Structures are given as C-alpha cells and as structure tokens.
Amino acid sequence: MREAVLEDGVPVIGGWFVVSVRDAQWLHNRMRSVCRFGGQGAAHFDDLGISLYWLPPGHAMSLYHHEAGQEDFLVLAGACTLIIEGEERPLARWDLVHCPPRTPHTIVAAGSQPALVFAVGARQEKGSARYPVDPVATAHGAGVLGASSSAQEIYAAFGEPTPGPAPGMFSRAPGSEAPAHRA
C-alpha cells in the first residue's frame, strides 16, 4: 500500500497517511466546527467515519438522530450533556459513550467552555440516519420539530459549512513543538 495523497489536509488518493489535526480540513457553521478524517473520492473511508467536533457552549454535535451503524464518542475536553433515548446524562472529560445501531442520541456542550468530542462510527446503509422528534433534544436546540426528508435539508438551517483553520486550541505557540517530518 502506498502513501495517500493529501490536498489541504484531506486524502484524495487512497493509502496510508499521517495528518495533524492542525493541518486537516475543518468545516465551520453556526452549529459546530468539525474535522472529518474520511477522505474524498477514491480515498473515502467506506467502512468507518472518524470526526473531531469542537462545540461552543450550548451547541450540539449533531441533531438528535439514529442510524444503522454503531457510533462511539469520547469527550476530550469540556463538559457535555448526552441526550440518549430521550434522557439526559452528564458527560465529563474522558467519558466514552457507546451507541449501538439505531440508538437515538446527540451530545451538547455544557458549561461555559467549549467541548471537544472524538467520534467514530461504522458506515452502514448510506442515508440511514433518521431524526425522531424528541422534547428533551428540542429543549437543548438539538432536535427537529417535525418529520424531515433528508439530513441535507435538516442541517441547511445552520448554514453551508465553510473550510477554515482549526479552532484556537490547536494553534502552535511560537517556539512550541515542531511539526512532524513530512516526506
């Protein structure tokens, strides 16, 4: 297997690769900032989704949903509220959430500081995400108000995600660590 080709921190030709979160592509909208490591085109990860979410206080990682594949989440920084099967659970740094397939859930940044959440999900049945109406999720601004036909329509209200730099916590201070060697 050869090394992947990366363009702007995104693999576009399949293979192995190393990329810093600082150099990977971040997408920002009014809901969240997300770094997806799944590649594009021939380099797309067909079996596994890997993302890093930077959530301002009170903002959700996603709208309340479930899908055909299992998903797991690790809180790396900040405090969060897990909304799962219509219930709230507090989450703190280093808490792991496991969602078996078809478990409705979302995570909302709680407290006064942003949260950083690492997400991994099995890619099963493309387009399988469903967005049930849930009063707990809606109370947190993370729910849908009625039946919607597609994720694209649902997320359109938050604005088109635009590429931009990694959130400030990932910036290098002058004289700090050197970047890894890149061939």
N, C-alpha and C positions, 0 to 999 in steps of 0.2 A: 504494500500500500504506500502510495506517495503522499507527500505533504499537500494539504489543501491549499488552494489559492484564496487569499482573503482580499476583499476590496472594502475599504472603510470599516475594517474590523468585522466583516461578515464573510463567512466562507461562501464562495460562489462555484468552486470546483471541488468535489468531494475528496476526502482524505483526512489524515490526522492533522491536528493543528493545536497551537497554543495561542491564546489571546488574553490580554489583560482586560479586566472589567473597565479600566480607564480608556482602553482603545477600542472596545467593542461598540457597536451601534446602540445608542439609546434612543427611544422614542418617547416623546412627551406630549401629553394633552391635559385637559382640565381635570381628569380623574387621577392620573398617575404618571410615573416615569417607569419604563420597563426596558430591560435589556434581554433580548431573546437570543439564545445561542443556537438556534435551529438551522441556520444556513438558508440559502436560497437556491432555486433552480436545481441543478444536479447535486448540490451539496446539502439539500434539505434533509433534516433528520426525520425519517419516516416513522420511526418507532417510539421516539422519546422526545418530549418537549422539555426544555430547560430554560428557566427565566429567572431574572432577579428584579424584584419590584421595590421601588423607592416611593413610599407613600407619605404625603403630607398629613399632619394630624387631621383626623376625621374623614380621610379619604379611603376608599375601598380599593382593594387589589383587582377586583372584578365585580360584576353584578352577580347577585345570588344565582347560582346555576348548578347543574349536574351534567355529567357526560358519561360516555360509555367506558372510558378508561379510568384506572386508579390515578389519584393525584396525591402528592405529599408536599408539605410546606414546612420550612424551618425558619423560625424568627431569628434573624442575625443581630438585629438592633431594634430598640424601641419596645413599646408595649402595643398590644393589639387586642381586638375583640374578634373572636371566631364566631361566626353565625353558621350553625350547622343543624340541619333538620329542624329549623325554626327556633333553636335555642341559642343563647349567648354563652360563651365561655371566655374568660380572660386568658390571654397568652402573654408570656414574657420571653425575653431573650433566651435562646436555646431550646424553646419548646418546639416539638415536632407534632404536626397534625397529619394523620393518615386518613384519606378519604377513599373507601372502596368505590368501585364503579357505581354510578347513579346516586351518590350521596350529595344532596343539595348543600352548598356551602359558599362562603366568601370570608375574607379577612379584612378588617377595617383598622387603620392606625388609630390607637387610643392615646390619650395623654396629650402633652404639649410638644412632644418631639416627633420628628418623622420616624417611620419604621422601615426596616429593610427585611424583605422576605424572599427566601430562595424557594423556588417552585420546580417540581419535577412531575411530569405526567406522562402516562402511557398514551400513545396516539392510537385510538381505536375508533373506527367508524367516523370518518371525517364528517363534520357537520352534525354530530350527535348532541351537541350542547343544547340544553333546554333551560328555560328561565321561568321557574314557577313563581307565582305571586306569593309573597310571604310578608306579613306585617312587621316582623322583627327586622328583616332586611330593609324594608321600606323605611322604617323609623330611623335607620342609620344612613339613609340616602344610597343604599346599595341594592335596592330591589326594583323590580319592574312593577308598573301599575296595572298592566293588563297583558293579554296574550300578544306576543310579537312574533313576526315570522322569521327573523334571522338575527344572528349576533351582529352583523354589519349594521342593520337598522337600529338595534338597541344601543350600540356604542357610538353611533353617529352624533348623539346629543353632546358628547364630551369633546367634540372637535377632532379633526383629522390629526392623527399622531404625526409629529414632525421630528425629524432627526435633530439631535443636539448633543452637547457634551454630557458626560457622566455627571451625576449630582456632585455637589461640592465635597462631600466626604471622601470622594475618591481622588481628589486633586493631589498632586505631589507638591509638597512644600519645597521651596528652593533648597538644594543641598541634601534632600532626602534620598531615599533609595534610588538606585539607578535602574533603568528599565532592563528587563531580561534581554540577553543577546538574541537578536533576530538574524537568521541567515539570509 
